[in-house]
Amino acid sequence: QVQLVESGGGLVQAGGSLRLSCEASGRTFSSYAMGWFRQAPGKEREFVAAIRWKSGSTSYADSVKGRFTISRDYAKNTVYLQMHSLKPEDTDVYYCAALGRTKFVLTAPSDYDYWGQGTQVTVSS
């Protein structure tokens, strides 16, 4: 079993920045990719960004391109989401997820095997 623990959420003013972290632990961690998703109450979980663990190649939702950056620390089994120029519409619960098998497209929540508990990001106007 793999455990994912997110941290770094909080309240920030529009235009501000936050960095989310997700640390993976448990059995020997081997993941094809890690992703960040977000979800508002009553809405579907939405893809934000993903990174292939070994190659470091990344994917982003159009809504966050140029503002968010996903990265990973291989030695620490940790993935980060650096968020700049935050907008009120970025307010959501953000979830980290791990994908265990090879996939060409990384945007579908149903493909991910493990999920963190979520961390709240609130952007005030």
Buried (B, 14 or more C-beta within 10 A) or exposed (E): EBBBBBBBBEEBEBEBEBBBBBBBEEEEBEBBBBBBBBBEEEEEBBBBBBBBBEEEEBBBBEBBEEBBBBBBEEEEBBBBBBBBEBBEEBBBBBBBBBBBEEBEEBBEBEBBEBBBEBBEBBBEE
